[in-house]
Amino acid sequence: MDLSAGFRRYVAIAGRRNVGKSSFLNAIIGQNVSIVSDIAGTTTDPVYKTIELNPVGPVTFIDTPGFDDTGELGRLRIERARKVLYRADCGILLVDSLPTRYEDDIVSLFREMEIPFLIVVNKEDLLKEKVDELLGVYQQRYGVKTISVSSKLIKGFELIGRKINEILPDDDEVPFLSDLIEGGDLVVVVVPIDLGAPKGRLIMPQVHAIREIIDREAVALVVKERELRYTLEQIHMKPKLVITDSQVVMKVVSDIDDDVELTTFSILESRHRGDLAYFIDSVKTIEHLQDNDTVLIMEGCTHRPLTEDIGRIKIPRWLVNHTGVKLNFKVISGRDFPDLNEIEDTKLIIHCGGCVLNRSAMMRRIRMAKRLAKPMTNYGVVISYLHGVLERAVRIFRRGALI
């Protein structure tokens, strides 16, 4: 498996047949990765190709079949091309003539899915004096960035990377916890020994929390869950915040005063890498699950499942006990982007904390779920919800208007 796949940007190239989508992709890549022909409809399936594109970084371009394809096979090709768009971080509408209803349809689809896009007028070498007219018409009609290139002469492509970078979603970094505390605050970090952690090491979210506490010039007090109550009694000092592993959150709640702020590592990860408000809203779907509904457990990495694996064993067991219905559970794992057919039949997606994914990769998965109208939450939110402590675990964010 390509471990960089989850961190790439995905750019879908859309347009009518014979506007030069395959030639355009070949020109960007510098290789003949897509078949080029004067026969309309040569590209029958999406073609994926990854390059390092300055200044964006790793990018996977997707060459799609023409959106004006005809016949039953054409309809199936168009449907497949539409599905590709669910993956896209941004799109390129490639054109070589005045706009038609097909361009209108593609633009409507981009906007419906909230996919930022730019318009590229291809075949500059053939169009010549018509290029400026087309650029003006498309700019006025759709109000987006518009440039021209010649795939044959490899002209104008030096602008593609910069233009794509300008329209890509701005997944600004969100603090892990530094905006929740101040210098001098006491933060208690409850770290049960995770069986999935390498021997002698803490798991990544625990390390992340301790480092941000130190960087903020606050005081980090690290304890195991069994020692929390005793430790707090000995120090005679009330913590500003207690952070705990989700699996022991009930014990931790019982050991601290109600006015002490509490959250979990996984909830911190939810906000840092994803969309905590969306996860909280989506978790309510649990109350509407019915017999034989499918719940998708999505993991950002691959690991050998443990006997009491949190995502594959414990959460499914807790969900069945809570809902009282028979549920089907499906697990997909890895940093690579999930196939659409793995998501379409699910009623709820429960993602791991995403500690091996960056924010862009996690937000891409969230945007895909939203486009498919699939509720998506994560381990920490689900566990706190099922144990009746979710509102306590997110109270600090609500008070600070941080979600």
MARROBA-170242 format. One record per residue (C-alpha): chain; residue in three letters; x, y, z. Coordinates in Angstrom, 2 decimals. Example, Ala and Ser with C-alpha at 12.3 -4.5 7.8 and 13.67 -1.06 7.14 Angstrom:
("A"; "ALA"; (12.30; -4.50; 7.80));
("A"; "SER"; (13.67; -1.06; 7.14));
//
This chain:
("A"; "MET"; (0.00; 0.00; 0.00));
("A"; "ASP"; (1.19; 3.50; -0.84));
("A"; "LEU"; (1.41; 5.21; 2.55));
("A"; "SER"; (1.39; 8.70; 1.01));
("A"; "ALA"; (-2.00; 8.23; -0.66));
("A"; "GLY"; (-4.01; 9.70; 2.20));
("A"; "PHE"; (-2.02; 12.95; 2.10));
("A"; "ARG"; (-2.36; 13.73; -1.60));
("A"; "ARG"; (-4.70; 16.25; -3.14));
("A"; "TYR"; (-7.16; 14.82; -5.68));
("A"; "VAL"; (-7.93; 16.89; -8.78));
("A"; "ALA"; (-10.68; 15.70; -11.13));
("A"; "ILE"; (-10.46; 16.72; -14.81));
("A"; "ALA"; (-13.98; 16.97; -16.27));
("A"; "GLY"; (-15.41; 18.03; -19.59));
("A"; "ARG"; (-17.11; 16.88; -22.77));
("A"; "ARG"; (-15.66; 14.21; -25.04));
("A"; "ASN"; (-12.74; 15.25; -27.24));
("A"; "VAL"; (-11.96; 18.51; -25.44));
("A"; "GLY"; (-8.51; 17.00; -24.82));
("A"; "LYS"; (-8.74; 15.78; -21.22));
("A"; "SER"; (-6.34; 12.89; -21.84));
("A"; "SER"; (-3.89; 15.09; -23.76));
("A"; "PHE"; (-4.10; 17.64; -20.95));
("A"; "LEU"; (-3.27; 15.00; -18.34));
("A"; "ASN"; (-0.40; 13.62; -20.43));
("A"; "ALA"; (1.01; 17.14; -20.80));
("A"; "ILE"; (0.90; 17.75; -17.03));
("A"; "ILE"; (2.47; 14.40; -16.21));
("A"; "GLY"; (4.99; 14.43; -19.02));
("A"; "GLN"; (4.05; 10.82; -19.87));
("A"; "ASN"; (1.46; 9.11; -22.04));
("A"; "VAL"; (-0.67; 7.80; -19.19));
("A"; "SER"; (-4.04; 8.35; -20.91));
("A"; "ILE"; (-4.91; 7.08; -24.38));
("A"; "VAL"; (-5.32; 9.94; -26.86));
("A"; "SER"; (-7.53; 9.52; -29.93));
("A"; "ASP"; (-9.71; 11.58; -32.27));
("A"; "ILE"; (-12.48; 9.08; -31.60));
("A"; "ALA"; (-14.97; 10.47; -29.08));
("A"; "GLY"; (-15.25; 8.53; -25.82));
("A"; "THR"; (-11.78; 6.93; -25.83));
("A"; "THR"; (-11.51; 7.28; -22.05));
("A"; "THR"; (-14.05; 4.82; -20.66));
("A"; "ASP"; (-12.86; 4.59; -17.04));
("A"; "PRO"; (-11.26; 7.17; -14.75));
("A"; "VAL"; (-7.46; 7.24; -15.04));
("A"; "TYR"; (-5.43; 8.13; -11.93));
("A"; "LYS"; (-1.92; 9.56; -12.01));
("A"; "THR"; (0.10; 11.06; -9.18));
("A"; "ILE"; (2.85; 13.67; -9.48));
("A"; "GLU"; (4.61; 16.20; -7.26));
("A"; "LEU"; (3.11; 19.51; -8.38));
("A"; "ASN"; (4.72; 22.77; -7.33));
("A"; "PRO"; (3.61; 24.50; -5.10));
("A"; "VAL"; (0.81; 22.07; -4.08));
("A"; "GLY"; (2.84; 18.95; -3.28));
("A"; "PRO"; (1.67; 15.41; -4.11));
("A"; "VAL"; (-1.37; 15.51; -6.39));
("A"; "THR"; (-3.44; 12.75; -7.96));
("A"; "PHE"; (-5.04; 13.84; -11.22));
("A"; "ILE"; (-8.12; 11.93; -12.36));
("A"; "ASP"; (-8.97; 11.84; -16.06));
("A"; "THR"; (-12.72; 11.23; -16.36));
("A"; "PRO"; (-14.91; 10.02; -19.26));
("A"; "GLY"; (-16.77; 12.71; -21.20));
("A"; "PHE"; (-19.91; 14.04; -19.54));
("A"; "ASP"; (-21.69; 14.10; -22.91));
("A"; "ASP"; (-21.23; 10.38; -23.59));
("A"; "THR"; (-24.19; 8.64; -25.25));
("A"; "GLY"; (-26.05; 5.35; -25.07));
("A"; "GLU"; (-26.41; 2.97; -22.14));
("A"; "LEU"; (-22.65; 2.46; -21.86));
("A"; "GLY"; (-22.21; 6.21; -21.99));
("A"; "ARG"; (-24.68; 6.66; -19.17));
("A"; "LEU"; (-22.73; 4.18; -17.05));
("A"; "ARG"; (-19.48; 5.98; -17.84));
("A"; "ILE"; (-20.97; 9.32; -16.83));
("A"; "GLU"; (-22.22; 7.81; -13.58));
("A"; "ARG"; (-18.74; 6.51; -12.87));
("A"; "ALA"; (-17.28; 9.92; -13.63));
("A"; "ARG"; (-19.75; 11.51; -11.20));
("A"; "LYS"; (-18.68; 9.11; -8.47));
("A"; "VAL"; (-15.06; 10.16; -8.98));
("A"; "LEU"; (-16.03; 13.70; -8.03));
("A"; "TYR"; (-16.86; 12.60; -4.48));
("A"; "ARG"; (-13.12; 12.11; -4.01));
("A"; "ALA"; (-12.05; 15.43; -5.45));
("A"; "ASP"; (-10.43; 18.24; -3.46));
("A"; "CYS"; (-10.89; 20.45; -6.49));
("A"; "GLY"; (-11.82; 20.18; -10.15));
("A"; "ILE"; (-10.75; 21.38; -13.58));
("A"; "LEU"; (-13.41; 21.99; -16.23));
("A"; "LEU"; (-11.64; 21.59; -19.56));
("A"; "VAL"; (-13.26; 23.28; -22.57));
("A"; "ASP"; (-12.46; 24.08; -26.21));
("A"; "SER"; (-15.61; 25.90; -27.39));
("A"; "LEU"; (-18.48; 28.04; -26.13));
("A"; "PRO"; (-20.36; 26.64; -23.13));
("A"; "THR"; (-23.19; 24.17; -23.62));
("A"; "ARG"; (-25.65; 22.49; -21.26));
("A"; "TYR"; (-22.94; 19.94; -20.48));
("A"; "GLU"; (-20.63; 22.59; -19.06));
("A"; "ASP"; (-23.60; 23.96; -17.12));
("A"; "ASP"; (-24.24; 20.47; -15.72));
("A"; "ILE"; (-20.61; 19.99; -14.67));
("A"; "VAL"; (-20.45; 23.40; -13.01));
("A"; "SER"; (-23.74; 22.69; -11.21));
("A"; "LEU"; (-22.31; 19.37; -10.01));
("A"; "PHE"; (-19.10; 21.02; -8.77));
("A"; "ARG"; (-21.12; 23.62; -6.88));
("A"; "GLU"; (-23.61; 21.14; -5.49));
("A"; "MET"; (-20.73; 19.09; -4.09));
("A"; "GLU"; (-18.92; 22.26; -2.94));
("A"; "ILE"; (-15.89; 21.37; -5.07));
("A"; "PRO"; (-13.80; 24.44; -5.93));
("A"; "PHE"; (-12.82; 24.46; -9.60));
("A"; "LEU"; (-11.11; 26.40; -12.33));
("A"; "ILE"; (-11.83; 26.48; -16.07));
("A"; "VAL"; (-9.08; 25.71; -18.54));
("A"; "VAL"; (-9.50; 26.54; -22.24));
("A"; "ASN"; (-7.53; 23.87; -24.10));
("A"; "LYS"; (-6.18; 23.80; -27.69));
("A"; "GLU"; (-4.84; 27.34; -27.56));
("A"; "ASP"; (-2.72; 26.52; -30.62));
("A"; "LEU"; (-5.82; 25.76; -32.71));
("A"; "LEU"; (-8.21; 28.34; -31.30));
("A"; "LYS"; (-5.75; 31.25; -31.59));
("A"; "GLU"; (-7.74; 34.52; -31.74));
("A"; "LYS"; (-10.82; 32.84; -30.21));
("A"; "VAL"; (-9.03; 32.15; -26.92));
("A"; "ASP"; (-9.58; 35.59; -25.39));
("A"; "GLU"; (-13.27; 35.49; -26.33));
("A"; "LEU"; (-13.71; 32.08; -24.69));
("A"; "LEU"; (-11.84; 33.16; -21.57));
("A"; "GLY"; (-14.15; 36.16; -21.24));
("A"; "VAL"; (-17.34; 34.18; -21.85));
("A"; "TYR"; (-16.48; 31.52; -19.27));
("A"; "GLN"; (-15.30; 34.07; -16.73));
("A"; "GLN"; (-18.54; 36.02; -17.05));
("A"; "ARG"; (-20.80; 32.95; -17.13));
("A"; "TYR"; (-19.37; 31.10; -14.14));
("A"; "GLY"; (-17.31; 33.66; -12.24));
("A"; "VAL"; (-14.29; 31.43; -11.56));
("A"; "LYS"; (-10.59; 31.47; -12.41));
("A"; "THR"; (-10.05; 30.81; -16.13));
("A"; "ILE"; (-6.78; 30.17; -18.00));
("A"; "SER"; (-5.77; 28.77; -21.39));
("A"; "VAL"; (-3.23; 26.11; -22.39));
("A"; "SER"; (-2.04; 24.15; -25.38));
("A"; "SER"; (-1.65; 20.46; -24.56));
("A"; "LYS"; (-0.01; 19.89; -27.94));
("A"; "LEU"; (2.65; 22.60; -27.47));
("A"; "ILE"; (2.87; 22.07; -23.66));
("A"; "LYS"; (2.16; 25.77; -23.24));
("A"; "GLY"; (0.58; 27.49; -20.23));
("A"; "PHE"; (1.12; 24.57; -17.86));
("A"; "GLU"; (3.54; 26.49; -15.67));
("A"; "LEU"; (0.44; 28.24; -14.22));
("A"; "ILE"; (-1.56; 25.10; -13.43));
("A"; "GLY"; (0.05; 24.32; -10.08));
("A"; "ARG"; (-0.30; 27.86; -8.79));
("A"; "LYS"; (-3.93; 28.14; -9.92));
("A"; "ILE"; (-4.83; 24.80; -8.33));
("A"; "ASN"; (-3.12; 25.86; -5.10));
("A"; "GLU"; (-5.20; 29.05; -5.04));
("A"; "ILE"; (-8.53; 27.20; -5.12));
("A"; "LEU"; (-7.79; 24.19; -2.90));
("A"; "PRO"; (-9.78; 24.09; 0.36));
("A"; "ASP"; (-7.93; 25.93; 3.09));
("A"; "ASP"; (-7.78; 23.31; 5.83));
("A"; "ASP"; (-6.16; 25.61; 8.38));
("A"; "GLU"; (-4.45; 23.89; 11.26));
("A"; "VAL"; (-6.53; 23.81; 14.45));
("A"; "PRO"; (-4.71; 23.66; 17.81));
("A"; "PHE"; (-4.69; 20.35; 19.63));
("A"; "LEU"; (-5.21; 21.93; 23.07));
("A"; "SER"; (-3.00; 25.01; 23.36));
("A"; "ASP"; (-5.99; 27.37; 23.06));
("A"; "LEU"; (-7.73; 25.62; 25.97));
("A"; "ILE"; (-5.02; 26.36; 28.54));
("A"; "GLU"; (-2.71; 29.14; 29.66));
("A"; "GLY"; (0.80; 29.30; 31.05));
("A"; "GLY"; (0.95; 27.98; 34.61));
("A"; "ASP"; (-2.24; 25.90; 34.35));
("A"; "LEU"; (-2.17; 22.39; 35.75));
("A"; "VAL"; (-3.24; 19.81; 33.17));
("A"; "VAL"; (-3.63; 16.20; 34.25));
("A"; "VAL"; (-3.00; 13.67; 31.50));
("A"; "VAL"; (-4.50; 10.25; 32.26));
("A"; "VAL"; (-2.63; 7.59; 30.28));
("A"; "PRO"; (-3.79; 4.01; 30.68));
("A"; "ILE"; (-1.25; 1.70; 29.12));
("A"; "ASP"; (-2.52; 1.13; 25.57));
("A"; "LEU"; (-1.94; -2.43; 24.39));
("A"; "GLY"; (-1.69; -1.12; 20.84));
("A"; "ALA"; (1.25; 1.14; 21.65));
("A"; "PRO"; (4.83; 0.02; 20.90));
("A"; "LYS"; (6.55; -1.39; 23.97));
("A"; "GLY"; (7.95; 1.33; 26.19));
("A"; "ARG"; (6.20; 4.19; 24.38));
("A"; "LEU"; (3.04; 6.24; 24.71));
("A"; "ILE"; (0.59; 6.51; 21.83));
("A"; "MET"; (0.83; 9.53; 19.56));
("A"; "PRO"; (-2.10; 11.61; 20.97));
("A"; "GLN"; (-0.70; 11.29; 24.49));
("A"; "VAL"; (2.70; 12.50; 23.36));
("A"; "HIS"; (1.07; 15.30; 21.38));
("A"; "ALA"; (-0.87; 16.49; 24.43));
("A"; "ILE"; (2.15; 16.48; 26.74));
("A"; "ARG"; (4.25; 18.37; 24.21));
("A"; "GLU"; (1.63; 21.11; 23.68));
("A"; "ILE"; (1.16; 21.51; 27.45));
("A"; "ILE"; (4.92; 22.00; 27.87));
("A"; "ASP"; (5.13; 24.34; 24.88));
("A"; "ARG"; (2.32; 26.44; 26.40));
("A"; "GLU"; (4.39; 26.66; 29.61));
("A"; "ALA"; (1.66; 24.90; 31.55));
("A"; "VAL"; (2.27; 22.03; 33.98));
("A"; "ALA"; (1.71; 18.46; 32.77));
("A"; "LEU"; (0.93; 15.86; 35.41));
("A"; "VAL"; (0.86; 12.34; 33.93));
("A"; "VAL"; (-0.89; 9.55; 35.82));
("A"; "LYS"; (-2.53; 6.20; 35.19));
("A"; "GLU"; (-6.27; 6.03; 35.75));
("A"; "ARG"; (-5.92; 4.01; 38.97));
("A"; "GLU"; (-3.73; 6.73; 40.50));
("A"; "LEU"; (-5.80; 9.78; 39.55));
("A"; "ARG"; (-7.91; 10.18; 42.67));
("A"; "TYR"; (-4.96; 9.57; 45.03));
("A"; "THR"; (-2.75; 12.02; 43.11));
("A"; "LEU"; (-5.34; 14.82; 43.18));
("A"; "GLU"; (-5.83; 14.32; 46.94));
("A"; "GLN"; (-2.08; 14.61; 47.52));
("A"; "ILE"; (-1.37; 17.75; 45.53));
("A"; "HIS"; (-4.29; 19.81; 46.90));
("A"; "MET"; (-4.52; 21.71; 43.62));
("A"; "LYS"; (-7.44; 21.74; 41.22));
("A"; "PRO"; (-6.49; 21.08; 37.58));
("A"; "LYS"; (-7.56; 23.41; 34.80));
("A"; "LEU"; (-8.15; 20.40; 32.55));
("A"; "VAL"; (-8.09; 16.62; 32.70));
("A"; "ILE"; (-7.44; 14.70; 29.50));
("A"; "THR"; (-8.14; 10.99; 29.43));
("A"; "ASP"; (-8.31; 8.02; 27.14));
("A"; "SER"; (-11.91; 7.43; 26.03));
("A"; "GLN"; (-11.96; 3.87; 27.34));
("A"; "VAL"; (-11.57; 4.96; 30.98));
("A"; "VAL"; (-13.57; 8.16; 30.78));
("A"; "MET"; (-16.27; 6.89; 33.18));
("A"; "LYS"; (-13.75; 6.15; 35.92));
("A"; "VAL"; (-12.07; 9.52; 35.43));
("A"; "VAL"; (-15.42; 11.35; 35.61));
("A"; "SER"; (-16.13; 9.69; 38.94));
("A"; "ASP"; (-12.73; 10.74; 40.32));
("A"; "ILE"; (-12.83; 14.48; 39.57));
("A"; "ASP"; (-15.04; 17.37; 40.69));
("A"; "ASP"; (-17.81; 18.48; 38.35));
("A"; "ASP"; (-16.30; 21.95; 37.92));
("A"; "VAL"; (-13.04; 20.51; 36.54));
("A"; "GLU"; (-12.96; 20.57; 32.76));
("A"; "LEU"; (-12.61; 17.18; 31.10));
("A"; "THR"; (-12.07; 15.91; 27.58));
("A"; "THR"; (-10.52; 12.93; 25.80));
("A"; "PHE"; (-7.58; 12.48; 23.48));
("A"; "SER"; (-9.86; 11.33; 20.70));
("A"; "ILE"; (-12.13; 14.36; 21.02));
("A"; "LEU"; (-9.07; 16.61; 20.89));
("A"; "GLU"; (-8.06; 14.75; 17.71));
("A"; "SER"; (-11.60; 15.27; 16.33));
("A"; "ARG"; (-11.24; 19.02; 16.51));
("A"; "HIS"; (-7.56; 19.15; 15.58));
("A"; "ARG"; (-7.84; 17.02; 12.43));
("A"; "GLY"; (-11.52; 17.04; 11.59));
("A"; "ASP"; (-14.91; 18.60; 12.26));
("A"; "LEU"; (-15.94; 18.13; 15.89));
("A"; "ALA"; (-19.31; 19.85; 15.47));
("A"; "TYR"; (-20.19; 17.50; 12.60));
("A"; "PHE"; (-19.07; 14.48; 14.61));
("A"; "ILE"; (-21.23; 15.53; 17.58));
("A"; "ASP"; (-24.25; 16.10; 15.36));
("A"; "SER"; (-23.73; 12.80; 13.51));
("A"; "VAL"; (-23.46; 10.68; 16.66));
("A"; "LYS"; (-27.19; 11.24; 17.26));
("A"; "THR"; (-27.80; 8.90; 14.30));
("A"; "ILE"; (-27.16; 6.05; 16.73));
("A"; "GLU"; (-30.67; 6.54; 18.12));
("A"; "HIS"; (-32.20; 5.91; 14.68));
("A"; "LEU"; (-30.31; 2.74; 13.74));
("A"; "GLN"; (-32.53; -0.21; 12.85));
("A"; "ASP"; (-32.14; -3.96; 12.39));
("A"; "ASN"; (-29.66; -4.91; 9.65));
("A"; "ASP"; (-28.33; -1.36; 9.21));
("A"; "THR"; (-24.65; -1.21; 8.28));
("A"; "VAL"; (-22.18; 0.72; 10.41));
("A"; "LEU"; (-18.80; 1.39; 8.83));
("A"; "ILE"; (-15.76; 1.40; 11.10));
("A"; "MET"; (-13.08; 3.42; 9.27));
("A"; "GLU"; (-9.45; 3.28; 10.42));
("A"; "GLY"; (-6.77; 5.64; 9.19));
("A"; "CYS"; (-3.98; 3.08; 9.52));
("A"; "THR"; (-3.49; -0.66; 9.30));
("A"; "HIS"; (-2.75; -2.62; 12.47));
("A"; "ARG"; (-3.09; -6.13; 13.76));
("A"; "PRO"; (-6.44; -6.29; 15.58));
("A"; "LEU"; (-6.21; -6.92; 19.32));
("A"; "THR"; (-8.41; -9.33; 21.29));
("A"; "GLU"; (-10.36; -6.36; 22.70));
("A"; "ASP"; (-9.81; -4.02; 19.76));
("A"; "ILE"; (-11.60; -0.71; 20.37));
("A"; "GLY"; (-12.95; -0.21; 16.86));
("A"; "ARG"; (-13.64; -3.80; 15.85));
("A"; "ILE"; (-14.80; -5.33; 19.12));
("A"; "LYS"; (-15.68; -2.86; 21.88));
("A"; "ILE"; (-17.55; -0.15; 19.95));
("A"; "PRO"; (-19.68; -2.67; 18.02));
("A"; "ARG"; (-20.54; -4.43; 21.29));
("A"; "TRP"; (-21.46; -1.16; 23.01));
("A"; "LEU"; (-23.55; -0.06; 20.03));
("A"; "VAL"; (-25.54; -3.28; 19.94));
("A"; "ASN"; (-26.12; -3.11; 23.69));
("A"; "HIS"; (-27.22; 0.53; 23.47));
("A"; "THR"; (-29.53; 0.22; 20.45));
("A"; "GLY"; (-30.87; -3.25; 21.08));
("A"; "VAL"; (-30.91; -3.97; 17.34));
("A"; "LYS"; (-28.93; -6.28; 15.09));
("A"; "LEU"; (-26.31; -4.28; 13.20));
("A"; "ASN"; (-23.92; -5.17; 10.40));
("A"; "PHE"; (-20.38; -3.90; 10.91));
("A"; "LYS"; (-17.90; -3.33; 8.11));
("A"; "VAL"; (-14.27; -2.33; 8.66));
("A"; "ILE"; (-11.96; -0.59; 6.20));
("A"; "SER"; (-8.47; 0.53; 7.12));
("A"; "GLY"; (-5.45; 2.30; 5.70));
("A"; "ARG"; (-4.35; 5.78; 4.72));
("A"; "ASP"; (-5.43; 5.25; 1.13));
("A"; "PHE"; (-8.73; 6.81; 0.15));
("A"; "PRO"; (-11.74; 4.47; 0.57));
("A"; "ASP"; (-13.68; 3.32; -2.47));
("A"; "LEU"; (-17.12; 4.84; -2.83));
("A"; "ASN"; (-18.85; 1.45; -2.91));
("A"; "GLU"; (-17.50; 0.78; 0.58));
("A"; "ILE"; (-19.45; 3.75; 1.90));
("A"; "GLU"; (-22.68; 3.94; -0.09));
("A"; "ASP"; (-24.71; 1.34; 1.86));
("A"; "THR"; (-23.77; 2.55; 5.34));
("A"; "LYS"; (-26.04; 4.35; 7.80));
("A"; "LEU"; (-23.23; 5.65; 10.01));
("A"; "ILE"; (-19.47; 6.03; 9.62));
("A"; "ILE"; (-17.35; 5.83; 12.78));
("A"; "HIS"; (-13.77; 6.94; 12.17));
("A"; "CYS"; (-10.78; 6.39; 14.41));
("A"; "GLY"; (-8.98; 9.36; 15.94));
("A"; "GLY"; (-7.00; 9.78; 12.72));
("A"; "CYS"; (-3.67; 10.26; 14.47));
("A"; "VAL"; (-1.71; 9.09; 11.40));
("A"; "LEU"; (-3.64; 11.39; 9.02));
("A"; "ASN"; (-3.07; 15.08; 8.54));
("A"; "ARG"; (-5.96; 17.54; 8.65));
("A"; "SER"; (-6.29; 17.77; 4.85));
("A"; "ALA"; (-6.59; 13.99; 4.52));
("A"; "MET"; (-9.14; 13.79; 7.32));
("A"; "MET"; (-11.19; 16.69; 5.99));
("A"; "ARG"; (-11.29; 15.05; 2.55));
("A"; "ARG"; (-12.96; 12.01; 4.11));
("A"; "ILE"; (-15.39; 14.25; 5.98));
("A"; "ARG"; (-16.28; 16.22; 2.83));
("A"; "MET"; (-16.90; 12.95; 0.99));
("A"; "ALA"; (-19.24; 11.76; 3.76));
("A"; "LYS"; (-21.12; 15.06; 3.66));
("A"; "ARG"; (-21.50; 14.90; -0.14));
("A"; "LEU"; (-22.93; 11.41; 0.22));
("A"; "ALA"; (-25.19; 12.57; 3.08));
("A"; "LYS"; (-23.58; 9.98; 5.35));
("A"; "PRO"; (-23.36; 10.88; 9.05));
("A"; "MET"; (-19.79; 10.52; 10.30));
("A"; "THR"; (-18.42; 10.58; 13.82));
("A"; "ASN"; (-15.36; 9.16; 15.56));
("A"; "TYR"; (-14.33; 6.75; 18.29));
("A"; "GLY"; (-13.99; 9.28; 21.09));
("A"; "VAL"; (-17.31; 11.02; 20.43));
("A"; "VAL"; (-19.12; 7.67; 20.19));
("A"; "ILE"; (-17.60; 6.28; 23.38));
("A"; "SER"; (-18.37; 9.41; 25.40));
("A"; "TYR"; (-21.90; 9.49; 23.96));
("A"; "LEU"; (-22.62; 5.83; 24.75));
("A"; "HIS"; (-21.32; 6.32; 28.29));
("A"; "GLY"; (-23.46; 9.42; 28.82));
("A"; "VAL"; (-20.59; 11.90; 29.27));
("A"; "LEU"; (-20.32; 13.54; 25.85));
("A"; "GLU"; (-21.65; 16.92; 26.96));
("A"; "ARG"; (-19.19; 16.94; 29.87));
("A"; "ALA"; (-16.33; 16.03; 27.51));
("A"; "VAL"; (-17.09; 18.86; 25.07));
("A"; "ARG"; (-18.17; 21.48; 27.63));
("A"; "ILE"; (-14.81; 23.25; 27.52));
("A"; "PHE"; (-15.17; 23.78; 23.76));
("A"; "ARG"; (-18.74; 25.05; 24.02));
("A"; "ARG"; (-17.81; 27.52; 26.78));
("A"; "GLY"; (-15.06; 28.91; 24.63));
("A"; "ALA"; (-17.20; 28.92; 21.47));
("A"; "LEU"; (-14.56; 26.69; 19.89));
("A"; "ILE"; (-17.02; 24.39; 18.09));
//
